[in-house]
């Protein structure tokens, strides 16, 4: 997934903020790594590491896109 596609995905989550949309990211072996959703009440994105259940909030699309881009491009491909 390109950086531009990540930004577009995040903008789409924000655009449909009244809907509950959860975007999941998986490793090459299809193990879920993390999920991202937009929280309308706080006007922020919530990223959840599905292995540790650690939650992080981001209010800036660019910052979150950089973080996601780093994760998915550093994850080994089988």
HELIX and SHEET records of a PDB file:
HELIX    1   1 UNK A    3  UNK A   15  1                                  13    
HELIX    2   2 UNK A   61  UNK A   74  1                                  14    
SHEET    1   A 4 UNK A  22  UNK A  26  0                                        
SHEET    2   A 4 UNK A  32  UNK A  39 -1                                        
SHEET    3   A 4 UNK A  44  UNK A  49 -1                                        
SHEET    4   A 4 UNK A  55  UNK A  58 -1                                        
END                                                                             
